[in-house]
Amino acid sequence: MTGSDPTTEGRYRVLGRPRDPAELLLVTVDGGTDPGGGPDAGESDAAFEPVYVDTTGYEGDLAATVDGLHAGMLVDATLVWRDGTPRFRELDVVADTAFEFHDGVTGIFEAAKNAWMVAEADNEGMNARVTRNTDGEPNGALYVFAKQSGARDLFEEFRTGVTPLSPLVTRVDEAESVPPEADQPRATFVLRPADEPFLVVYVAFRRDGVLAETMRTTYGDGSIVG
């Protein structure tokens, strides 16, 4: 890589590889800066802008870090742009948060059903509440959204970054008694029930806590989906 190649740097949320296995989808979460005079010089006005980054041809520690990225991770990255295609120049993982998407699920849990009943009673298209464990301690932030009519697919919008999930995750950092995401990675589950009129986004405050493990066992195969 030559010094003349433009660069951008910033904080990004990783969304996986929805388009091509050789490309990783990142979404900016702070706009970033562009000290190298790249495509978005200076402070960007486009928070949550998606960018597809080439994941092939790296070496050493950078290759290992790139290979270990999965959906949900929060990273600081410097991207170098060659012929309009971004590649990683530097990469640091800020939080090993996980995003997991499960479509057509059955047996949706009662807290989600109750949250949706409140939304319907209030004639609202969404509802949110904090959930607690058996000891009364907060363990997650639960959101329910009305399934969209027509061509709009909210599940795919979350999966591909068209509608950003990151604000729902970072909002948890504002809660009292919950360590910041960098110290306590989250697990975010996006569920599309097969037989309910709503979509669920559930942010478990601990990626490897009891709530997250229960969600993985109930709606996935028990392992973290990367």
Buried (B, 14 or more C-beta within 10 A) or exposed (E): EEEEBBBBBBBBBBBBBBEEEEBBBBBBBBBBBBEBEBEBEEEBEEBBBBBBBBBEEBEEEBBEBBEEBBBBBBBBBBBBBEEEEBBBBEBEBBBBBBBBBBEEBEEBBEBBBBBBEEBBEEEEEBBBBBBEEEEEEBBBBBBBBBBEEEEEBBBBBBBBBBBBBBEBBBEBBEEEEBEEBEEBBBBBBBBBBEEBEBBBBBBBBBBBBEBBBEBBEBBBEEEBBB
